[in-house]
Amino acid sequence: MNDIMKLQNGSDIRGIAVEGVEGENVNITEEIALKIGCAYISWLSTKTGKKAAELTIGVGRDSRISGPSLANALITGMMSTGAKVINCNLATTPAMFMSIIFEQTKYDGSAMITASHLPFNRNGIKFFDKDGGLEHDDITQILKIASEVPAEYIEMAMSKSAISDVQSFDLLNVYAEYLKNKIKDGIAKDNGFTANDEPLKGLHIVVDSGNGASGFFVDKILQPLGADTTGSQFLEPDGMFPNHIPNPENKAAMESIRSAVLKNKADLGLIFDTDVDRMSAVLSDGSEVNRDSIIAMISAILAPEYPGSTIITDSVTSDRLTYFLEKVLGLKHLCYMRGYKNVINKQKELNAQGIVAPLAMETSGHGALKDNYYLDDGAFLAVKLVIALAAAVKSGKKLDSLIEKLPPLVEEGEFRFKISGEDFKEYGQNVLGEFKKRAEAKGYEMPYSYEGIRLSFKGEDVQGWMLLRMSLHDPVMPLNIEGARKGDLQKLIAIAKELTDGFDRLDRGSL
């Protein structure tokens, strides 16, 4: 039981699926995937009140090398309960949720086999039902049920498996058509004319898929709409990720798309993570639009439609972003907590209360829109950027005009302090308590923070901010620091050292 329960990673399931990395032993096997498939049907049957035989489930996967075998095992487990399963093969995480929405599918639930941006040897499972991605407690319950599936049931399920008879469905085609029409309709609405077949003609957009599942954005969306996609790269799915990690937060990945934009003189570059629920961009001059700037860009696109609304972000966004959202765009900024499910759930909560919150977005690139089922969908965010690009070009502007008043990043650093020993959460809370007490004694400004302790510095001697918090899952305390002027970062580091002195289990070697 403990082995299966350890696979939980927040609201996802994650583990090591193949050998190949020293010291990392396989802990998510086909047998375990089969058990989890059984358990999900049991959980969904209870929630919906439907018998297993009345349920239809879609299963997709990203490009990882362990994807096909784990998909087959998961499907086998689901089918053993009597449920109907549709194999969507190569898909994306957002597409798997949309399979519950689309008229052509309308599945009762779905599963996506992915480990996002993690290395080739990792894999995992994300589950959906009509309410969206499952919550932490739902995954706990599914894994508990899976841990109780007896060995003899596994043998029976495998012996009766008829995986070759499972119906397949090309979900990516349906999903791509949906996104393509969003672009056509969006550009037509902005320009005041009827949608035409090639509204992107004259625009040059390059895509870097990192050999993940996002290659379809080129040949099924951009090219049919008339865009020049010359210079797009690493579009072929390859679960070994031979070129770079498919991760918009990775410096090598961002440099890869940046180089492609500059080399091909493109108007815009788009980069996605492996399962396409995150994205970032590069402007025509090579400027990277990620972290704070991608949140600022999407917010600027939404601001005219949602004046005075609330933008929800994770806790590590900067004071620069708050200034831009509130003083430039006239919006409200709720700097909330890390974890994409946390910001999305807060967004749902506020909108249910009548507080309009059109966007919930993490600096990692997870962004959920109110008008897209509160779904963190990198491809849908890319659609918004492409529409904005077309509108900017038509008016004789560049896309970067949307964020030209966002103050530039000057100096920043992230330092991760490992906590040794047991009871790391309790120890970390003690560190935070003392950190706060020392900061108060110094008279430092302390804005309200939903997690950790945030300090803001606006004096002549030092300007910027810092945030010390506990990691969501690991025995680590991340410290984010940003200096507003050259030289401020080192001054802030000195302050952080003083405030964290004397904790014998806290490794500050990175500071």
N, C-alpha and C positions, 0 to 999 in steps of 0.2 A: 504493500500500500504506500509506504513512504517513498519508494522509488517513483511511482506514478505521480504522487502529489508534488514532488519536487519539480515536475515539468511545468508547473504554473508560473507564468511570468506576467503579473498583473492580470489583465483581462485576456491574455493570450496563452497559448501552450507553446513552449519552446524547448528544444533539446538538441543533442548531438545525434545526427542521423547516419553518418558514415565515418569510417576510419580515415586517417590521413593527417591528423594533427597530433603531434606527440603530447601525451598526457591527457588527451581528451577521449574518453571511452563512450561508445555508443550507448545512449539511454532512451532513445525514442525509436523503437523497432516496429516492424510490421505487425507483430503480435499486439504490441501496445496500441498501435493505431487502430487495429481491429476492435480492441476493447473500447477505445474511445468512441469509435463509430457506433457501437451498440449503445453506449452510455448516452450519447447525444440524442439518439432517437427516444430513449427512455425519458430523458429530461424534457424534450420537446413535446412528447406525447402527453406528459403530465401537465405542462404549461398550457397547451392548446385544447386539451380535452379530447383530442382525436386519437383513435387507435393507430398503432404503427403502420398498419396496412393502408391507412387513409392519408399518410404523409408522403409528400414528394420533396426530395432534397437534391440540390445542385452541389456538385463538388468540383472545384477548380484548383489549379496549382500554378506556381511561378516556374522559372526556368531551372531550378535547382536539380542536381543530378539524382537526388533521392526522391524527387517529387512523384514520378510515375509509380514507383513501388509503394510508397506511403499512401498515394491516392487509391490504388487498388485495394490495399488493406483496409483503409477507412471505409471505402465503398462496400467491401465484403462484410464488414461489421454492421453497417447500416442495413444492408439487404437481408442479413440473417434474421432481422427482427420482423421482416415482412414489408418494410418501407420500400417505396419506389425511389431509385436513385438515378440521376442524370449526370453523366460525366461531361463536364464542360472543358476538360483538358486544360491547355494553356489559357490562363485568364488573369484577371487582376483582382485585388481585394475589393475595390469599389464595385467592379462589375458583378462580383458574387453577391454583394448586397442588393444591387439593382435587379438581380435575377428573381428576387422576391417581389419586385415592383413591376417589371416589364409585363405587358399584356401577353406576350408570346410565351412567357415562362410561369410567372406567379407561383414560384415554389413556396412551400411552407417554411423552409429554412435552407441554409447553405453553409458550406465550409470552404475555406481557402487554405491550401497547404503552402505555407511561406514562413520564412524567418526574417523578412524584411531585408535589411542591409547586411546581416551577419555573414560570416565566411561560408564557403561552399559546403563545409561539413555539417552545418547546422540546418535545422528545419523545424517547423512547428505548424500549428493549426489555429486559424481564427474562425469563429462561428458567428452566424447571424440568424436572427429571426425577424419578424415584421417590425420589431421595435428598434432594430439596428444591431450593432455589435453587442455581444453578450458582456455582462458585467463580471467583475472579479468573483463575486459570490456564486454566480452561475457556473463559472469554470471550475471553481472548487467543488461544487456539487457534481458536475459531470465527471471529474477525475475521481471523486469518491465512488461513484457508481461503477466507473471503469475498473477501479481497484478490486471490486467485489465480483467481477465476472470470473466464473470458475474456468479452470484449464480445459475441462472436458467440453465446455461450450465452444471454446476457440477451435478445438479439433473438429467439432460438428460443423461449425460455420465454414471452416476452410474446406471440408470435404464436400459440402453442398454448394460451394461457390460456383457461380456461372458468370464470372466477371466478363467473359467474352460476349455475353448477351446484353450487357448494359448498354442502354441507349446513350449516344453521344449527341452533344448539341454545341454548335459554334457560337457561344455566347459573345465572344469578342466582336463578331460581325454586328450583332444587334446593339451592343454597347457603343461601338464606333459610329454606327448610324445615328444613334441618339446624340452623341457629342457633336457629330458633323452638323446635324440640324440645329443644334444650339448655336453654333457659330454662324450659320447662314441666317437664322432668325435674329440673332443679336446684332449682326452687322446691318441687316435690313432695317431693324428698328432704329439704330443710331442714325442711319442715313436717310430714313424716311422713304424707302422704296421697297418694292417687292423683292423677296429673296431671289438671288440668282445662283447659278450653278458653280461659278468660280469667283467668289467674293474675295479670295486671297491672291488673285492674280496680281503680280508686281511686287509681292512681298517675299522676302527670302528668310526662311526660318530653318534653323538646324536643330536636330534633336540628338542627344546622347543617351542611349538606353542602357549603357553599361552591361549589355548582354542579358538584361532582365526581360520583363514581359511587356515593355512599353513600345516596342518597335512598330506596333500597329498604328500608333499615332501619326506616323509618317505615311505609310502606304494606304491606310484606310480613312484618314481624315485630312491631313494637310495637302497631299498631292491631288486627291480628287477635287479639292476646293480651289486648286489652281496655284498653290504656293510652290515656290522654288525651294527644294529641300536639299540642294547640293551641299555636300559636306557633312550631312548627318552620319553618325558613326555608331558602331557597336550595336546595331539593331538586331542582329541574329541572337536568339536565345542561346545561352551557353552557361550552364550551371556551375562551371568552374571559374567564371568571371575573370577571364584571362587579361583584360585590359585595365580595369580599375574597379574598385568597390562601387556598386551602384548605390550611392548615398550622397544626397545633396549637401550633407554636412562635411563630407570628406574633402580635404584640400586638393588632393590629386584629382578627384573627380571633377571638382569645380574648375581646376586649371585645364582639364581636358576639354570641357565644353567652351571655356573661355578662348582657348587656342583655336578651336574650330570656328567660332564666331568671327574672330579677327582674321584668320586665314582666308575665310570664304566671304568676308565683307557682308555678313548677314545682318538682317534687321533685328533678329532676336534668336537667342539660344535657349533651349529647354532641356532640363535634365531631371530624370525621375529616379526613384529608388526601385528596387527589384519588383515589388508587387504594385507599384504605381499609386500608392496612397499618399505619397509625398512628392514635392517638386520644388525646384528653384530655377532661376533664369539668369541669363547674361544679356546685357544690353549691347547695342551695336558698337559702342566704344570699348567694350570689354569689361564694363563695370559689372560686378557680381550682384545679383539681386537675390539674397538669401538672408536668413535669420531676421533681424529687425526690418531690413529693407523690403523683403518679400511681404511681410505683414503690412508695412506702410503702403506698398504698391496695391495690394488687393483692397485695402481699406480705402484708398483714394478712388479706386474704381467703383466701390460700393457707396461712397459718401453721398453723391448726388441723389441716389435712390432712397437712401436711409439717413436723412439729415438728423443730427443730434443723437444718433443711435450709439450703442455700447459695443466696443470691440474687446473681446476677451482674449488674453494671451497667457502664456506660462510666466513663471516668476522671474526668468532671467532676461526678459526684455529690458531695454535701456531707458534711461531718463530721456534720451533723444527721441525715442519713439513716442513716449508720453507727450512730449512737447508737440511733435508733429500731429498726432491724432487729435489732441485737445485744442491747441492754439492755432494750427494751420487748417485742419479739416473741420473743426467744430464738433468733434465726436467726443465720446467718453471712453476712457481706457480703464478696464478692469484687469489689473495685473494679478493673475490668479495663481495656479499651482502647476507644477510639472506633471506630465502625463496627459496624452491626447484624450483619453477618456474623461479625465477630470475637467478639462476646458470645455469639451463637448457637452458633458452633463450639466455644467454650469450654464452654458448657452441655452440648453433646453429648459432649464429651471427659470431663467430670466424671461424667456419668451412666453412661457406658461403664465408668468406673473404679469404679463403685459408690457414688460421692458424689452424694447426691440434690440436684439443682439444679432446682427446679420452674419457676423464672422467670429469663429473661435479658432485661434491658430497658435501653434507652438513654433518656437524658433527652429525646430527640427524640420519644418516644412509640412507638418500635418495641418491641414486647414479645412474646417467644416463650414459650409454655408447654410444659412437658414432656408434658402430657396432651393437647396439640393438635399433635402431629407436629413440634414445635420450629419452628412456623410463626409468624412475626411477623404477627399478624392483629388489626387494630384493632377489627373487628367482634366477634371472639371475646372480646377484653378487655372490650368494652362489654357483652357477654352476662354476663360475670362481675360487672360492676358492677350491672347490672339485677337479677340474682339477689340480690346482697348488699343492694340497696335494699329489695327485697321482704321479705327476712329482717329487716332493721332496723326497718321500719315495723311488721311483725307483733309484734316484741318491744317496741314503744313507743319505739324509739330513732331517731336520724337516722344517715344514712350517714357523716357526718363523725365519728361516735364511733369509727370504726375508726382514725382518724389523729389523735385529739385529743391524743395524747402526743408527736406529732412536733413538735419545737421549731420555732417560726415563723422564716421568712426575715426577716432584719433589713435587711441591706445587701449588695448584690452588684454585680459589674461584669464584663463581658467585653471585653477589649481585644485587637485583632488587629494585630500588628506585621508589616508587609510586609517581605520581604527582596528587595533589589535585586540585579541582576547574575546571573551564571551559578552553577551548582553550589550552588543554594540549600539542598539537603538537607545537604551537607557543612558549609556555613556555619552552618546551624541547629544541627547537632550540636555544633559548636564553641561556639556561644552557650550551649547547655545544659550543656556541660562546665564552662565558666567560671562560669555561674550556680550550679551545684552547689558548685564550689570556694569561691566567695565565701560561700555560705550556710553551708557547713561551718565556714568561718573565723569566722563570726558566732555559731556554736553553735546555729543554728536546728534545730528538730526536723524530720526528713525521713522521713516514712513511706515504705515501699516503694511504688513506682509502676511499673506496666507500661509506661507511656509518659510521657515528659517528667519534670520534677522537681516534686514536690509538697512544700510546706512547711506545717506545722501550728503554730499559735500558741495557747498556752493560759495565758499569763501574765496578771498583773493589768493590765499596761500595754497589751496588745493581744491580742485573741482572734479567731480565724478561720483561714482557710487560703488558699493560692494554688497554682495549677498552671500551669506554663509548659511547652508542648509544641509539637511540629511538627504542622502540618495534615497530614491523610492524603494529600492530593493537590496542594495549592497552595503557592506560595512565601510562606507566612504562618506566624507563630508566635502562636497564641492564648494569652492569659493570662487565666485565670479567677480571680477573687478573691471571697471572701465574708467579710464582717465579722460577728462574733457579736453585737456591741452597736453602738448608735448611735455614730458617730465612728470605729469601728475600720476602716472601709473606707479612709478617707483615710490612716490610719496605715500600712495594708498597701500602699497605692499608693506611699507614700514609700519603703517598704522595697523594693518592686519596682523603682522607679526607680534606687535605689542599686545593686541587683544586676544591672541591665541597662545600666548606663552604659558608654559608650565603644565601642559596636559601630557602626561607621560605615555599615554596609549595613542596619541594622535601623531601620525607621521607627517610632518610638514616639510619633508625633503624637497617637494616640488616648488615650494615658495621661495 
